[in-house]
C-alpha cells in the first residue's frame, strides 16, 4: 500500500539538497545538466528559473506538487552518485534517501523499482552511463555517423528504424519515461542527419524521422509534456510530407488528433487534424490507416454532438475494415479496435446497450501485450456503459480491472477516463463498493 506523507517527502528532498551544499539554483543547474547528458529535450533547454520553481514547490510543505516521471529519473541519476562521481545506491546513500522521499510523495512501488533497476543497470553494465544503459544498441551507430557522415547508408538507417520499432513494441510493458529516454538519441540524430547536405538515403531518412518524431510525440504526451508532444507531431508531419505514400502522414495525424483532444480538450483543433488525416488517408494505399482515420473522425464528431456525422464516419470505417489486407505495411488497426470506437460513439449518442455490446467485443479481443494501453481505455468506457445501464456495482468491478491496467501501463488517457467515471459514481458515494474502488485508486495510481 502506498502511504502519503508529503511533508516528510518535501523535507527529505530539502535535506538532500542542503547536504550537498546546493542552493535551489545549484540543483536546478545540476538537473538541467543531467537532462542534457540524457538528451531529455523538454528539459535540457528549459530556463533555470523554471526548474528552480519546480524544486521550490517540491520542498514546500504546503504545496501539493511532487517530481514527475522525468524529474524522478534525473534526480535518481544525480543522487545515485556521490559528489566525487562514485556510484552509491546502498543503505544510507543519497539515492536511498531520494527513494524514501519519493515513497512519501506516493510514488508507486513499481516505479520505485524501475528507478532502482535503471540505476543499477547503468552502474553494473555500462560504466555508470544511464543513457548508454537505455540506448546502448543505437548510440555506437549514431556516434559513428556523427564522426563520418558518409557512413550514413541504407543499413544504418534501417538499423535505427528497427530500434524505433522495438521501442514502440515495448509500450504497455515498460515505463513511458524509460522509452522516451531510449528514443531521445535517435530523435536528436534524425534532426542532425536531416541537416546534412544530400547525404545518405533521403527517403529512408524521412521515413525514420517521421516514425521517431511521431513516437516521441506520443511518449511526450504520456509523460505529460504536452508542449513537446505538439512540437514533435508537427515535426513528424513535416517529415512525412516528403514521402509519396500519404498513409504515413495520415497515420501521424490520427495520433496527433487524439493527443490534441486529450491534452487540450480542443475539439475544433482536433477536428481540423482529423479531417486532414482522412484526406491523406485516401491518397495512400493503406486501408488500415483509412479505417483508423474514419474511426478517429467519428469519435471527434460524437464528442461534439454531431451524431449523424459520426454515424457516417463509422460506416465508412467499417466498410474500409472489410477491405483490410494481410500485407498492409501499416497494419495494427482492425475490427477489434474499431469496435472500441463504435462503442464510444454509441455511448456519446446515448445508446448504452449498443455501446456495451461493442465495447465488450473490443475488450475481449484486445489481449496482446501491445494492446494493453488500449484495453485500459476501452475497459473504462465499458464500465461507463454499465453505469448507463443502471448497474453501478458492475461498473465498479470493471473499473477495478481498468485501474490495474492503467497502473501497470501508465496510460494517461485511461487514467483520465477513470477519474471521469469516478465522478459519475458520486450518487453512490455511501456504498462500500465505491469506498473499495477509492482505496484501489489511491493505492495503485497515486502520483500518476
Secondary structure, DSSP 4 states (H G I P E B T S, - for coil): -----HHHHHHHHHHHHHHTT--HHHHHHHHHHHHHHTT-HHHHTS-HHHHHHHHHHHH-SS------HHHHHHHHHHHTB-TTS-B--STTSHHHHHHHHHHHHT--HHHHHHHHHHHHHHHHHSTT-HHHHHHHHHHHHHHHHHH-GGG--HHHHHHHHHHHHHHHHTBTTB-HHHHHHHHHHHHHHHHHHHHSTT-S-HHHHHHHHHHHHHHHHHHHHHTT-HHHHHHHHHHHHHHHTTSS-THHHHHHHHHHHHHHHHHH--HHHHHHHHHHHHHHHTTSS-HHHHHHHHHHHHHHHHHTT-HHHHHHHHHHHHHHHTT--TT-TT----HHHHHHHHHHHHHHHT-HHHHHHHHHHHHHH--SGGGHHHHHHHHHHHHHHHHHTT-HHHHHHHHHHHHHHHHHH--HHHHHHHHHHHHHTGGGTTSHHHHHHHHHHHHHHTT-
